[in-house]
Amino acid sequence: MENTITIDGMNTTDWEQVLTIYQEGIDTGNATFRTKAPTWEEWNHYHLMDCRLVAREGDKVLGWAALTPTSKMEAYAGAAELSIYVGRNSKGKGVGSQLLQALIQRSEEKGFWTLQAGIFPENTSSIHLHKKHGFREVGRREHIGKLNGVWRDVILLERRSHVVGME
């Protein structure tokens, strides 16, 4: 019997598997400017408690998605930046799509009207995933930072809710 993929809230007990998936993304050189994964304490400090999801197949975490605030200013309370990572062995199975759709729904339930993502242009599969779920390209930040001594660009994408912030 084949396990089905379920999406639910991330628990502290998921951290080791989340960390492994995060490090796999870091190792590609096209997922983040980070060169090593953060500690649980660092990660927990920056990511919003209400918007942390994992995709599971049985007890195995296949991927994760979470939001960080874009600013501490009250006017930006409904805007957040999203991170999404799918494990190397789970790519091409619809995990990213399920996670992103669930995170969009959760973010709207929590009052977010704008989600944004900054993605390296070389990460075409992530750009495609975001566009498939209603994100649009709003710009390109050229030479925004160096990764391993190489200047990198970042494509900025955003998704406006059709439910929240419509007044």
Backbone as numpy.savetxt, mean C-alpha at the origin, in Angstrom:
# Nx Ny Nz CAx CAy CAz Cx Cy Cz
-8.52 -29.92 -0.88 -9.36 -28.73 -0.88 -8.48 -27.48 -0.88
-8.76 -26.59 -1.78 -7.95 -25.38 -1.94 -8.45 -24.31 -0.97
-7.51 -23.65 -0.30 -7.87 -22.54 0.59 -8.27 -21.34 -0.25
-9.19 -20.56 0.27 -9.57 -19.34 -0.40 -8.84 -18.16 0.25
-8.73 -17.10 -0.50 -8.07 -15.89 0.00 -9.10 -15.09 0.78
-8.72 -14.70 2.00 -9.57 -13.84 2.81 -8.79 -12.56 3.13
-9.52 -11.48 3.26 -8.92 -10.20 3.63 -9.45 -9.84 5.01
-8.53 -9.54 5.92 -8.96 -9.08 7.23 -7.92 -8.16 7.84
-8.23 -7.68 9.03 -7.34 -6.75 9.71 -6.02 -7.40 10.07
-4.97 -6.60 10.01 -3.64 -7.08 10.37 -3.52 -7.14 11.89
-2.94 -8.22 12.37 -2.68 -8.40 13.80 -1.18 -8.32 14.04
-0.80 -8.06 15.27 0.63 -8.04 15.60 1.27 -9.39 15.32
0.49 -10.46 15.42 1.04 -11.79 15.15 1.34 -12.00 13.67
0.85 -11.11 12.81 1.12 -11.20 11.37 2.46 -10.56 11.01
3.07 -9.82 11.95 4.22 -8.99 11.62 5.35 -9.75 10.95
5.70 -10.92 11.42 6.84 -11.63 10.81 6.61 -11.90 9.33
5.41 -12.34 8.99 5.10 -12.60 7.58 5.00 -11.30 6.78
4.42 -10.26 7.39 4.35 -8.95 6.74 5.77 -8.44 6.48
6.63 -8.57 7.46 8.02 -8.14 7.33 8.74 -8.87 6.19
8.51 -10.16 6.07 9.13 -10.95 5.00 8.67 -10.43 3.64
7.38 -10.18 3.50 6.84 -9.67 2.24 7.38 -8.27 1.95
7.46 -7.44 2.98 8.01 -6.09 2.83 9.46 -6.18 2.34
10.25 -7.04 2.96 11.65 -7.17 2.56 11.78 -7.68 1.13
10.88 -8.58 0.71 10.89 -9.03 -0.69 10.69 -7.85 -1.63
9.76 -6.96 -1.28 9.53 -5.77 -2.09 10.75 -4.86 -2.11
11.34 -4.66 -0.95 12.55 -3.84 -0.86 13.65 -4.42 -1.75
13.80 -5.73 -1.71 14.87 -6.40 -2.47 14.72 -6.24 -3.98
13.50 -5.95 -4.47 13.32 -5.76 -5.92 13.99 -4.47 -6.38
14.14 -3.50 -5.48 14.69 -2.20 -5.85 13.68 -1.30 -6.54
12.43 -1.74 -6.66 11.42 -0.93 -7.34 10.15 -0.72 -6.52
10.24 -0.95 -5.21 9.04 -0.82 -4.38 9.08 0.37 -3.43
10.27 0.77 -2.99 10.39 1.80 -1.97 11.81 2.34 -1.94
11.97 3.51 -1.35 13.32 4.03 -1.15 14.02 3.35 0.03
13.28 2.64 0.82 13.90 1.92 1.95 14.86 0.87 1.43
15.92 0.65 2.19 16.88 -0.41 1.84 16.80 -1.57 2.82
16.11 -1.35 3.93 15.82 -2.45 4.87 14.49 -2.16 5.53
13.82 -3.23 5.89 12.50 -3.09 6.49 12.59 -2.47 7.88
11.57 -1.73 8.27 11.56 -1.12 9.60 11.27 -2.16 10.68
11.48 -1.76 11.91 11.06 -2.60 13.03 9.55 -2.49 13.16
8.96 -3.40 13.93 7.53 -3.33 14.20 7.18 -1.97 14.82
7.99 -1.52 15.76 7.71 -0.26 16.44 7.67 0.91 15.47
8.63 0.96 14.55 8.65 2.03 13.55 7.43 1.94 12.64
7.17 0.75 12.14 6.06 0.55 11.21 4.74 0.89 11.89
4.55 0.40 13.09 3.32 0.60 13.85 3.08 2.08 14.12
4.14 2.82 14.38 4.03 4.25 14.69 3.46 5.05 13.51
3.81 4.70 12.29 3.44 5.50 11.13 2.14 5.07 10.45
1.74 3.83 10.60 0.56 3.34 9.86 -0.70 3.43 10.71
-1.78 3.86 10.07 -3.05 4.05 10.75 -3.63 2.72 11.23
-3.99 2.66 12.48 -4.47 1.43 13.10 -5.71 0.86 12.39
-6.62 1.73 11.98 -7.89 1.28 11.41 -7.79 0.82 9.95
-6.67 1.07 9.31 -6.56 0.77 7.88 -5.30 -0.05 7.59
-5.26 -1.25 8.17 -4.16 -2.20 7.97 -4.80 -3.54 7.64
-4.55 -4.01 6.47 -5.18 -5.26 6.04 -4.14 -6.27 5.57
-4.50 -7.54 5.68 -3.68 -8.62 5.12 -4.58 -9.51 4.29
-3.99 -10.13 3.28 -4.65 -11.18 2.51 -4.09 -12.49 3.05
-4.99 -13.41 3.37 -4.58 -14.70 3.93 -5.09 -15.85 3.09
-4.32 -16.89 3.12 -4.77 -18.18 2.60 -4.46 -19.16 3.74
-5.49 -19.51 4.49 -5.27 -20.28 5.71 -4.53 -19.40 6.71
-3.39 -19.89 7.21 -2.58 -19.12 8.17 -1.48 -18.32 7.49
-1.38 -18.43 6.18 -0.29 -17.76 5.46 -0.73 -16.39 4.98
0.08 -15.37 5.29 -0.16 -14.01 4.80 0.43 -13.92 3.39
-0.40 -13.54 2.42 0.01 -13.45 1.02 0.40 -12.02 0.63
-0.13 -11.05 1.35 0.15 -9.65 1.05 -0.46 -8.76 2.12
-0.10 -7.50 2.06 -0.62 -6.54 3.04 -0.80 -5.18 2.39
-1.66 -4.37 3.01 -1.90 -3.00 2.56 -2.21 -2.16 3.80
-1.74 -0.93 3.80 -1.96 -0.05 4.95 -1.89 1.41 4.52
-2.43 2.27 5.36 -2.43 3.71 5.11 -1.58 4.44 6.13
-0.96 5.53 5.66 -0.29 6.48 6.55 -0.89 7.86 6.27
-1.00 8.69 7.28 -1.54 10.03 7.05 -0.59 10.84 6.17
-1.15 11.72 5.35 -0.30 12.57 4.52 0.18 13.79 5.28
-0.53 14.16 6.34 -0.18 15.35 7.11 -0.85 15.26 8.48
-0.33 16.00 9.43 -0.96 16.10 10.75 -1.97 17.24 10.80
-2.00 18.05 9.75 -2.96 19.16 9.71 -4.38 18.62 9.58
-5.30 19.21 10.34 -6.69 18.75 10.35 -7.33 18.78 8.96
-6.98 19.76 8.15 -7.57 19.89 6.82 -7.28 18.66 5.94
-6.19 17.95 6.25 -5.80 16.78 5.46 -6.24 15.47 6.11
-7.12 15.53 7.09 -7.51 14.33 7.84 -8.10 13.23 6.96
-8.64 13.57 5.82 -9.25 12.58 4.94 -8.36 12.16 3.79
-7.08 12.49 3.86 -6.13 12.10 2.81 -5.07 11.19 3.42
-4.77 10.12 2.71 -3.78 9.18 3.23 -2.98 8.59 2.07
-1.77 8.17 2.40 -0.91 7.49 1.43 -1.00 6.00 1.66
-1.05 5.27 0.57 -1.23 3.84 0.68 0.03 3.08 0.31
0.23 1.98 1.03 1.30 1.02 0.73 0.62 -0.32 0.50
1.08 -1.03 -0.51 0.54 -2.36 -0.77 1.68 -3.25 -1.27
1.79 -4.41 -0.68 2.86 -5.36 -1.01 2.26 -6.75 -1.10
2.63 -7.47 -2.15 2.19 -8.85 -2.34 3.43 -9.73 -2.37
3.35 -10.84 -1.66 4.48 -11.76 -1.59 4.87 -12.28 -2.97
6.14 -12.53 -3.13 6.71 -12.99 -4.40 5.95 -14.19 -4.97
5.57 -15.14 -4.13 4.91 -16.36 -4.61 3.40 -16.21 -4.77
2.89 -15.02 -4.51 1.44 -14.80 -4.60 1.05 -13.84 -5.72
2.03 -13.38 -6.47 1.74 -12.43 -7.56 0.96 -13.14 -8.67
0.08 -12.38 -9.31 -0.69 -12.91 -10.43 -1.91 -13.73 -10.01
-2.26 -13.70 -8.74 -3.41 -14.47 -8.24 -4.58 -13.58 -7.82
-4.48 -12.28 -8.10 -5.54 -11.36 -7.73 -5.46 -10.86 -6.30
-4.39 -11.19 -5.60 -4.23 -10.77 -4.20 -4.19 -9.25 -4.10
-3.39 -8.61 -4.93 -3.27 -7.15 -4.89 -4.61 -6.47 -5.14
-5.36 -6.97 -6.10 -6.67 -6.40 -6.41 -7.63 -6.52 -5.23
-7.65 -7.70 -4.63 -8.54 -7.90 -3.48 -8.14 -7.00 -2.31
-6.85 -6.91 -2.05 -6.37 -6.05 -0.97 -6.70 -4.58 -1.23
-6.42 -4.11 -2.44 -6.64 -2.71 -2.75 -8.12 -2.36 -2.69
-8.97 -3.22 -3.22 -10.41 -2.97 -3.17 -10.90 -2.92 -1.73
-10.42 -3.83 -0.89 -10.82 -3.85 0.52 -10.31 -2.62 1.25
-9.09 -2.18 0.93 -8.53 -1.00 1.59 -9.29 0.26 1.17
-9.68 0.34 -0.09 -10.49 1.48 -0.54 -11.80 1.52 0.25
-12.45 0.38 0.36 -13.72 0.32 1.09 -13.51 0.70 2.55
-12.49 0.14 3.19 -12.22 0.45 4.60 -11.89 1.93 4.76
-11.11 2.48 3.84 -10.74 3.90 3.97 -11.98 4.79 3.89
-12.92 4.45 3.03 -14.14 5.25 2.92 -15.00 5.10 4.17
-15.05 3.90 4.74 -15.78 3.70 6.00 -15.18 4.56 7.11
-13.89 4.82 7.04 -13.19 5.61 8.06 -13.10 7.09 7.70
-13.74 7.51 6.60 -13.85 8.93 6.28 -12.76 9.49 5.38
-12.01 8.66 4.70 -10.97 9.15 3.79 -11.56 9.47 2.43
-11.24 10.66 1.92 -11.74 11.06 0.60 -10.66 10.99 -0.48
-9.41 10.94 -0.09 -8.34 10.86 -1.07 -7.30 9.85 -0.62
-6.96 8.95 -1.52 -5.84 8.03 -1.32 -4.80 8.39 -2.36
-3.54 8.37 -1.96 -2.47 8.66 -2.90 -1.39 7.60 -2.80
-0.64 7.48 -3.87 0.47 6.53 -3.92 1.60 7.14 -4.73
2.81 6.89 -4.32 4.00 7.28 -5.06 4.71 6.01 -5.49
4.83 5.80 -6.79 5.32 4.52 -7.32 6.45 4.77 -8.31
7.52 4.00 -8.19 8.60 4.09 -9.18 8.03 3.75 -10.56
8.40 4.49 -11.61 7.86 4.23 -12.95 8.17 2.82 -13.45
9.23 2.23 -12.95 9.60 0.87 -13.37 8.64 -0.18 -12.80
7.89 0.17 -11.79 6.96 -0.77 -11.16 5.61 -0.72 -11.88
5.66 -1.15 -13.14 4.48 -1.04 -14.01 3.29 -1.85 -13.51
3.53 -2.98 -12.87 2.41 -3.79 -12.38 1.66 -3.06 -11.26
2.38 -2.34 -10.40 1.72 -1.59 -9.34 0.96 -0.40 -9.91
1.54 0.28 -10.87 0.83 1.40 -11.52 -0.45 0.89 -12.17
-0.36 -0.23 -12.87 -1.54 -0.82 -13.52 -2.60 -1.19 -12.48
-2.20 -1.80 -11.38 -3.13 -2.18 -10.33 -3.88 -0.95 -9.80
-3.15 0.09 -9.50 -3.78 1.29 -8.97 -4.75 1.90 -9.98
-4.35 2.00 -11.23 -5.23 2.58 -12.25 -6.49 1.73 -12.44
-6.35 0.43 -12.33 -7.49 -0.49 -12.44 -8.53 -0.20 -11.35
-8.08 0.34 -10.23 -8.97 0.61 -9.10 -9.29 2.10 -8.94
-9.21 2.83 -10.03 -9.69 4.21 -10.04 -8.67 5.28 -9.69
-7.41 4.91 -9.57 -6.38 5.93 -9.34 -6.03 6.57 -10.68
-5.67 7.83 -10.64 -5.23 8.51 -11.85 -3.85 9.10 -11.60
-3.09 9.19 -12.65 -1.76 9.78 -12.55 -1.91 11.29 -12.46
-1.29 11.89 -11.43 -1.39 13.33 -11.25 -0.05 14.03 -11.44
1.00 13.26 -11.62 2.29 13.89 -11.83 3.46 12.94 -11.69
4.61 13.51 -11.92 5.86 12.76 -11.82 6.84 13.64 -11.06
7.41 13.10 -10.01 8.44 13.82 -9.26 9.78 13.30 -9.74
10.48 14.16 -10.48 11.74 13.74 -11.09 12.89 13.87 -10.09
13.74 12.87 -10.11 14.92 12.85 -9.24 14.56 13.25 -7.81
13.50 12.66 -7.29 13.01 13.03 -5.96 13.87 12.46 -4.84
14.60 11.40 -5.13 15.46 10.80 -4.12 16.42 9.81 -4.74
17.45 9.47 -3.98 18.42 8.48 -4.45 18.18 7.15 -3.74
18.29 6.09 -4.50 18.24 4.73 -3.97 19.51 4.05 -4.40
20.31 3.66 -3.44 21.61 3.03 -3.73 22.46 3.88 -4.67
22.42 5.20 -4.43 23.25 6.12 -5.19 22.71 6.53 -6.54
21.50 6.08 -6.89 20.90 6.38 -8.20 19.65 7.24 -7.99
19.59 8.36 -8.73 18.40 9.20 -8.67 17.20 8.43 -9.22
16.06 8.56 -8.54 14.85 7.88 -8.97 13.69 8.86 -9.07
12.84 8.63 -10.03 11.59 9.36 -10.19 10.48 8.58 -9.48
9.40 9.29 -9.18 8.22 8.67 -8.59 7.00 9.19 -9.33
6.13 8.28 -9.72 4.84 8.63 -10.34 3.84 8.82 -9.20
3.14 9.95 -9.20 2.13 10.21 -8.18 0.76 9.84 -8.73
0.05 9.05 -7.96 -1.31 8.65 -8.33 -2.24 8.98 -7.18
-3.49 9.29 -7.50 -4.47 9.53 -6.44 -5.83 9.01 -6.87
-6.62 8.71 -5.86 -7.99 8.26 -6.07 -8.89 9.07 -5.16
-9.86 9.73 -5.77 -10.86 10.47 -5.00 -12.05 9.57 -4.78
-12.56 9.56 -3.57 -13.74 8.78 -3.24 -14.96 9.35 -3.95
-15.87 8.47 -4.32 -17.15 8.89 -4.89 -18.22 8.85 -3.81
-17.79 8.56 -2.57 -18.70 8.43 -1.43 -18.41 9.47 -0.36
-17.14 9.66 -0.03 -16.73 10.57 1.05 -16.22 11.88 0.46
-16.55 12.99 1.12 -16.05 14.29 0.68 -16.77 14.84 -0.53
-17.99 14.45 -0.72 -18.75 14.90 -1.90 -19.60 16.14 -1.63
-19.65 16.58 -0.38 -20.50 17.75 -0.06 -19.89 19.03 -0.57
